[in-house]
C-alpha cells in the first residue's frame, strides 16, 4: 500500500444505526451554487454513541492512506457527520484519540491537527504551526509522493463548481464543509479550529460547543502494531504459524531527532514542545541557530522576544553517544498592538453624511473598519482606507458618526468619531425678491421657526420659546429678533442679519439671510 491509496474499511454506527457514506459530502442545509443541490451528510443525534465497527457490505467507509515519519495513517476521504460539536467528539475520546479494533487490526481513532491560529496573512494562508497535519497532508505541504497538490483555484477565496470538481477536492472533499481539528485557538481558550470549506487551505475557528450544518467530523485512523519491517538476511523468515523469539543487538548510537511544535503565546513569548526521545539524556534548545539552554524536559519558553517577529526555533536531543540533528520550526510572536484610525473628511447634505477614513498598523496590517452610527454598528468595510455614506437621515438632526479599525490579527483600534448635524435645507414657500413686494404667511413663518428648533435640538440646545405668528395678525420686530437670536446661538457659518427695532423696515434680503444662516448650520 502507498500514499494516496483508497482503502475501504469499517462501518460507522451512530447508536445502533449504520451511517452510509455521503454521496454529496457538503453541508446539508444549502447549495454551494445553483445546480449542485444540498449535501446529504448525516446530522449527529446529540448524545448518541459513535463507533466504527467491522466492515459491512454497502456501508464501507473510505480512507486515504498517508505514510509519514515512519507511521501509517488512514484519513477519511470526507466528513461523515455534521451538526456535531468539538465537545461532543471530545467527550467520546474522538478528538485526541482512543484505541479501536476494526477487522482485527488495532488503530487510534482521532481527528487531524490543523493549527492553533492562521498564518501571517489571513485564514486562507493556512494554519500555524506549519507542521500541522492538515497542511502537511491535505494541502500536501510535506510534498509526499502520490498525494495530490491543490491548484491555485483550490486555494483561492472563490467558491464555485471548479472547486467541487477539482481532482484535489474529489480526493479529499473539503469543499463547502468544515472539518473540526484538535487545536485550541491561541486567542480564545473556549474556541477550537476547523479547516476547509472555501479553500483547501482555509483555517477558522468557533466556540467548541458550536453546532452547525457546516461543521463536521472527519475521522482519522492511526495504524497501531503494524507488521515489522526486516531487511538483509532477515528479510525472509518463512511462514510462521507459531510464535518465535528473535534477538537483535544494537550498537550504541546518538538519539533520533525530536518532533517539535511551537505555539505563540504573546507578543514576546513562544512556547516550544517536543516528544520525549528514547535514549536521550537531555535536549539543547536554539533560537535563530544560537544555543540558548540545555534541559531534560520536553518544553521551553522563549521570552523577551520582539512583537510580531518570525523566529527559527530548534531542539537537539543528545546522549553519551552524540547528538541528533537539530529539528527546526519557524514561528512568529503575536501582534497585540491595536491599529490606529482617523476620520480624514466629512461632507453632508440634508439627509446624508459622507465620512472618509484611513487606518495604519505597524505589524500585521489593516484588514478593515467597523462603521457606526449613534454607537450602533452599521457595516464592516475591508481595506486600508475608504469612505462611507450614511443615507436616509433626518434633516437638521445631530448624529454621531464613528469608526474603528481592525488588523489582520484581530486587534481593534480605539474609536474616532464626529458629531455631525445634517443640513436644514429650508426654503420659503414663495421667493422673497429684493426690489419688489413680497409676502410671507403665518404658516410659512411658523414652519421656519419649527425648522430652527429642530436644528437647536439636534445641536443639543433647548427649543426656543417663540412667539408664533397667527393668520391676519401683526408681525412684530421682536418676533423677527427671536429667530435671529435662536439661530445665532448655534454659531452658524453664515451669520444671521442684525436685529430690528420697532418701526424698522424688514427687506426680502433679511428673510433670505435668515434662511441661509439656518441652512449653513
C-alpha positions in Angstrom: 0.0 0.0 0.0 1.2 3.6 -0.7 0.3 7.2 -0.2 -3.0 8.2 -1.8 -4.3 4.6 -2.0 -8.1 4.3 -1.3 -9.0 1.8 1.4 -12.5 0.6 2.2 -12.6 -0.2 5.9 -15.1 -0.2 8.7 -18.8 0.9 9.1 -19.9 3.9 11.1 -22.6 3.4 13.7 -24.4 6.2 15.5 -26.1 4.3 18.3 -27.4 1.2 16.6 -27.9 2.9 13.2 -25.5 2.4 10.4 -24.5 5.6 8.7 -23.9 5.5 4.9 -21.1 7.2 3.3 -22.5 10.6 2.0 -22.6 10.9 -1.8 -22.9 14.7 -1.7 -20.3 15.4 1.0 -21.1 19.1 1.8 -23.3 20.9 4.2 -26.9 19.6 4.2 -28.8 22.9 4.5 -27.8 24.9 1.4 -26.5 24.6 -2.1 -22.9 25.7 -2.8 -24.0 27.0 -6.2 -27.1 26.7 -8.5 -27.5 23.2 -9.7 -25.3 21.5 -7.1 -28.1 20.6 -4.7 -27.8 20.4 -0.9 -25.4 18.0 0.7 -26.5 14.7 2.3 -24.1 14.4 5.2 -25.9 12.8 8.2 -26.7 15.1 11.2 -25.4 13.9 14.5 -28.0 12.9 17.2 -26.9 14.7 20.3 -25.9 12.1 23.0 -25.6 9.2 20.5 -22.5 6.9 20.8 -20.3 6.8 17.8 -18.4 3.6 16.8 -16.6 2.4 13.8 -17.3 -1.3 13.7 -16.2 -4.1 11.3 -16.7 -3.6 7.6 -20.2 -4.3 6.3 -21.1 -4.5 2.6 -22.7 -1.4 1.2 -21.7 0.6 4.3 -18.0 0.7 3.9 -16.2 3.9 5.0 -13.4 5.1 2.6 -10.0 6.2 3.7 -6.9 7.7 2.0 -3.6 6.2 3.1 -0.8 8.5 4.2 2.7 7.3 5.2 4.8 9.9 7.1 7.6 9.8 9.6 7.6 6.0 9.6 3.9 5.7 10.5 0.8 4.9 8.6 -2.4 6.9 8.8 -5.8 6.4 7.2 -7.7 9.7 6.7 -11.4 9.6 6.0 -11.9 11.0 2.5 -14.9 13.1 3.6 -16.8 14.5 6.6 -19.1 11.8 7.9 -21.4 13.8 10.3 -22.3 17.4 10.7 -24.1 19.4 13.4 -21.7 17.9 15.8 -19.7 19.9 18.3 -16.0 19.6 19.2 -17.2 18.9 22.7 -19.4 16.0 21.6 -16.4 14.4 19.9 -14.0 15.0 22.8 -16.5 13.6 25.3 -16.2 10.3 23.4 -12.4 10.4 23.1 -12.6 11.1 19.3 -10.5 14.3 19.2 -7.2 13.2 20.6 -7.7 9.5 20.1 -8.9 6.2 21.6 -7.8 2.7 20.6 -10.3 0.7 18.4 -10.2 -2.6 16.6 -11.6 -2.9 13.1 -11.5 -6.2 11.2 -8.9 -7.5 13.7 -6.4 -4.6 13.3 -5.8 -2.0 16.0 -6.0 1.7 15.3 -6.0 5.0 17.2 -9.2 6.8 16.2 -8.9 10.7 16.3 -9.0 13.8 14.2 -6.3 15.7 12.4 -4.2 18.6 13.9 -4.9 21.8 12.0 -3.1 24.7 13.6 -3.9 26.9 16.6 -4.0 30.1 14.5 -3.8 31.3 10.9 -0.6 32.3 9.4 0.6 35.9 9.0 -1.8 37.0 6.2 -5.3 35.6 6.9 -7.3 32.4 7.3 -6.7 31.5 3.7 -2.9 31.3 4.2 -3.0 28.1 6.2 -2.6 27.1 9.9 0.3 27.6 12.3 2.4 25.8 13.4 3.0 24.8 9.8 3.7 21.2 11.0 0.0 20.6 11.5 -1.3 17.5 9.7 -4.0 19.3 7.6 -1.4 21.5 5.8 1.2 18.7 5.8 -1.1 16.0 4.3 -4.3 17.5 2.9 -2.6 20.5 1.3 0.5 18.3 0.9 3.0 20.9 2.0 5.1 17.9 3.1 5.5 17.1 -0.6 4.6 13.4 -0.1 4.6 11.4 -3.3 1.3 10.2 -4.8 -0.7 12.7 -2.7 -2.5 15.4 -4.8 -1.3 19.0 -4.6 -4.0 21.7 -4.7 -4.1 24.1 -7.6 -4.4 27.9 -7.4 -8.2 27.5 -7.8 -8.3 25.2 -4.8 -6.6 27.8 -2.7 -8.4 31.0 -3.7 -11.4 32.5 -1.9 -14.0 31.9 -4.6 -16.5 29.0 -4.2 -17.7 27.6 -7.4 -18.1 24.4 -9.4 -14.3 24.4 -10.2 -13.7 23.7 -6.5 -16.2 20.9 -6.2 -15.0 19.1 -9.3 -11.3 19.6 -8.9 -9.1 16.5 -8.6 -7.9 17.6 -5.2 -11.4 18.1 -3.8 -12.6 14.8 -5.4 -9.9 13.1 -3.3 -10.4 15.0 0.0 -13.9 16.5 -0.2 -13.0 19.7 1.8 -15.4 21.9 -0.3 -18.4 23.6 1.4 -18.0 21.9 4.8 -15.5 22.4 7.7 -13.7 19.6 9.5 -13.1 20.0 13.2 -9.4 19.6 14.2 -7.7 19.1 17.5 -6.3 22.6 18.1 -7.3 25.3 20.6 -7.4 28.8 19.1 -4.5 30.7 20.7 -6.6 33.8 21.4 -9.6 32.1 23.0 -9.3 29.0 25.1 -13.0 28.2 24.5 -12.6 28.1 20.7 -11.4 25.3 18.5 -10.0 25.3 15.0 -11.5 23.8 11.8 -10.3 23.6 8.2 -11.6 23.6 4.6 -14.9 24.9 3.2 -13.9 27.8 0.9 -10.4 26.7 0.2 -8.3 23.6 0.7 -6.0 25.7 3.0 -8.7 27.7 4.8 -8.4 28.0 8.6 -11.0 29.3 11.0 -12.4 28.8 14.5 -15.6 28.7 16.5 -16.8 28.0 20.1 -16.1 24.4 20.9 -19.7 23.7 21.7 -21.0 25.0 18.4 -23.4 23.1 16.2 -23.8 23.8 12.5 -24.5 22.1 9.2 -21.2 23.4 8.0 -19.2 21.9 11.0 -18.4 18.2 10.8 -16.3 15.2 11.8 -13.7 13.7 9.6 -12.2 10.7 11.4 -8.5 9.6 11.2 -7.1 6.1 11.9 -3.6 5.9 13.1 -2.4 2.4 12.5 -1.0 0.6 15.6 1.0 -2.6 15.8 1.8 -2.7 12.1 3.8 -5.6 10.7 7.6 -5.3 11.4 10.0 -4.4 8.6 13.1 -6.5 8.2 15.9 -6.5 5.7 19.0 -8.3 4.6 19.4 -11.9 5.8 16.3 -11.4 8.0 14.0 -10.3 5.2 12.6 -13.8 4.6 11.8 -15.7 7.8 9.4 -18.1 6.1 5.8 -18.8 7.0 5.3 -18.8 10.8 2.2 -20.3 12.4 3.7 -20.3 15.9 5.4 -17.5 17.9 9.2 -17.2 17.6 11.8 -15.3 19.5 14.3 -13.2 17.6 17.1 -11.5 19.4 19.0 -8.5 17.9 21.8 -6.4 19.1 22.1 -2.7 18.5 25.3 -0.7 18.6 25.4 2.4 20.8 24.2 5.5 18.8 23.0 9.0 19.3 19.3 9.6 19.9 16.9 10.4 17.0 15.7 13.9 16.3 12.6 15.0 18.1 9.4 16.2 16.6 8.6 19.8 17.7 5.6 22.1 17.9 5.7 25.9 18.5 2.8 27.9 19.9 2.9 31.7 20.0 1.7 32.9 23.4 2.0 36.6 23.4 3.8 39.4 21.6 7.1 38.5 23.4 6.7 34.7 24.1 6.7 31.5 22.2 6.3 28.1 23.8 8.1 25.1 22.2 7.1 21.5 22.8 8.7 18.2 21.6 8.3 14.5 22.1 10.4 12.6 24.5 13.1 10.8 22.5 14.1 7.3 23.6 17.6 7.1 24.9 18.1 10.9 25.1 19.9 12.3 28.2 18.6 15.8 27.5 18.0 18.5 24.9 19.8 21.6 23.6 17.5 24.5 22.7 18.3 27.0 19.9 16.9 30.4 18.9 17.8 31.6 15.4 20.5 28.9 15.3 22.1 30.3 18.6 22.3 28.0 21.6 20.0 29.0 24.5 19.8 26.2 27.1 20.2 22.6 27.9 17.2 20.9 29.7 15.9 17.5 30.5 12.2 18.3 30.0 10.2 18.4 26.8 9.2 22.1 26.6 10.8 25.5 26.7 9.5 29.1 26.8 11.3 31.7 24.7 10.6 35.1 26.3 11.7 38.7 25.7 11.0 38.4 22.0 10.1 41.2 19.7 6.4 41.6 18.7 5.2 40.1 15.5 8.6 38.8 14.6 9.5 35.4 13.0 12.0 33.2 14.8 13.7 29.9 14.0 13.3 27.6 17.0 15.3 24.4 17.3 15.8 21.3 19.6 18.6 18.8 19.5 18.5 15.5 21.6 21.8 14.2 23.0 23.2 11.4 25.0 26.7 9.9 25.7 27.0 8.7 22.1 26.4 12.1 20.5 23.6 14.4 19.4 20.7 14.2 16.9 20.2 16.6 14.0 18.6 19.8 15.1 14.9 19.9 14.4 13.8 23.4 13.4 10.4 25.1 13.2 9.6 28.7 12.3 7.1 30.6 14.4 6.0 34.3 14.8 5.2 36.1 18.0 1.7 37.6 18.2 0.6 41.0 17.1 -1.1 42.6 20.2 -0.8 46.3 19.2 -4.1 47.8 18.1 -4.1 49.7 14.8 -5.0 53.4 14.6 -7.8 55.0 12.6 -8.6 58.6 11.7 -11.6 60.3 10.0 -10.0 62.3 7.2 -13.0 64.1 5.9 -16.7 64.8 6.4 -19.4 66.2 4.0 -23.1 66.3 4.4 -26.5 67.1 2.8 -29.9 67.4 4.4 -30.3 63.6 4.5 -26.8 62.1 4.3 -23.3 62.3 5.8 -20.2 61.0 4.0 -17.2 60.1 6.1 -13.7 59.4 4.7 -11.2 57.5 6.8 -7.9 55.7 6.8 -6.0 53.4 9.2 -2.5 52.3 9.9 -0.9 49.3 11.6 2.7 48.6 12.4 2.6 44.8 12.3 0.0 42.5 10.6 -1.6 45.3 8.6 -5.0 46.9 8.5 -7.8 44.4 7.5 -10.9 46.7 7.6 -13.2 49.0 9.5 -16.3 48.8 11.7 -18.7 51.7 10.8 -21.1 53.0 13.5 -24.0 55.5 13.6 -25.0 56.7 17.1 -23.0 53.9 18.6 -24.8 51.2 16.6 -22.8 49.0 14.2 -23.9 49.7 10.6 -21.5 47.8 8.4 -18.0 46.5 8.0 -15.7 47.7 5.2 -12.5 45.9 4.2 -9.3 47.7 3.0 -6.8 50.2 4.4 -8.9 53.3 3.7 -12.2 54.3 2.2 -15.4 56.3 2.5 -18.9 55.6 3.7 -22.1 57.5 3.1 -24.9 57.3 5.7 -28.2 57.8 3.9 -31.8 58.2 4.8 -31.0 60.6 7.7 -33.3 63.2 9.1 -32.9 66.8 8.1 -31.3 69.1 10.6 -30.5 66.3 13.1 -27.3 65.8 15.0 -25.7 62.4 14.5 -22.6 60.7 15.9 -20.6 59.0 13.1 -17.8 56.8 14.3 -15.3 54.2 13.2 -12.9 51.5 14.5 -10.1 49.8 12.5 -9.2 46.1 12.9 -6.0 44.4 11.8 -5.2 41.0 10.4 -4.5 39.7 13.9 -7.9 40.7 15.2 -6.8 43.7 17.2 -9.3 46.6 17.2 -8.4 50.3 17.4 -9.9 53.0 19.7 -12.8 54.9 18.2 -12.6 58.0 16.2 -15.8 60.0 15.8 -17.5 63.2 14.8 -20.8 64.8 15.9 -22.4 66.0 12.6 -25.7 67.7 12.0 -27.4 67.2 8.7 -28.3 70.4 6.8 -31.6 72.1 7.5 -32.2 72.8 3.7 -35.1 75.1 4.5 -36.7 77.0 1.7 -39.5 79.6 1.7 -42.9 78.7 0.2 -42.6 81.6 -2.2 -39.4 83.5 -3.3 -38.5 86.7 -1.4 -37.1 89.0 -4.1 -35.3 92.2 -3.4 -36.6 95.4 -5.0 -40.2 94.2 -5.2 -43.1 93.5 -2.9 -43.2 90.1 -1.2 -45.5 88.2 1.1 -44.8 85.9 4.0 -47.6 83.9 5.5 -48.1 82.9 9.2 -47.9 79.2 8.2 -44.6 79.8 6.3 -43.1 81.8 9.2 -44.1 79.2 11.8 -42.7 76.4 9.7 -39.4 78.3 9.7 -39.5 78.6 13.5 -40.0 74.8 13.7 -37.0 74.2 11.5 -34.9 76.4 13.8 -36.0 74.4 16.8 -35.3 71.1 15.1 -31.8 72.3 14.4 -31.4 73.5 18.0 -32.4 70.2 19.4 -30.0 68.5 17.0 -27.2 70.7 18.4 -28.1 69.7 22.0 -29.8 73.0 22.8 -33.3 73.5 24.1 -36.1 74.5 21.8 -36.6 78.3 21.7 -39.9 79.7 23.2 -41.0 81.5 20.1 -44.0 83.8 19.7 -45.7 82.2 16.7 -47.5 84.2 14.1 -51.2 84.0 13.5 -53.2 84.4 10.3 -54.3 88.1 9.9 -52.2 89.1 13.0 -49.4 91.7 13.2 -45.8 90.7 12.7 -43.5 92.5 15.2 -39.8 93.2 15.2 -39.3 91.2 18.4 -40.7 88.1 16.6 -38.1 88.6 13.9 -35.4 89.1 16.5 -36.3 85.9 18.3 -35.4 84.0 15.1 -32.1 85.9 14.8 -31.2 85.1 18.4 -32.2 81.4 18.2 -30.1 80.9 15.1 -27.1 82.9 16.5 -26.9 80.5 19.5 -26.0 77.7 17.1 -22.9 79.5 15.7 -23.9 79.3 12.0 -21.2 79.7 9.4 -23.3 82.4 7.7 -24.3 84.9 10.4 -27.9 86.0 10.5 -29.0 89.6 9.9 -28.9 92.1 12.7 -31.9 92.5 14.9 -34.6 95.0 14.0 -36.3 97.8 16.0 -40.0 98.6 16.2 -40.9 100.7 13.1 -37.9 99.4 11.0 -38.5 98.1 7.6 -37.6 94.4 7.0 -36.4 93.7 3.5 -36.6 90.5 1.5 -32.8 90.2 1.8 -33.2 89.9 5.6 -35.5 86.9 5.3 -33.2 85.3 2.8 -30.2 85.9 5.1 -32.2 84.2 7.9 -32.8 81.2 5.7 -29.2 81.0 4.5 -27.9 81.3 8.1 -30.1 78.4 9.3 -29.1 76.2 6.3 -25.4 76.8 7.0 -25.5 75.1 10.4 
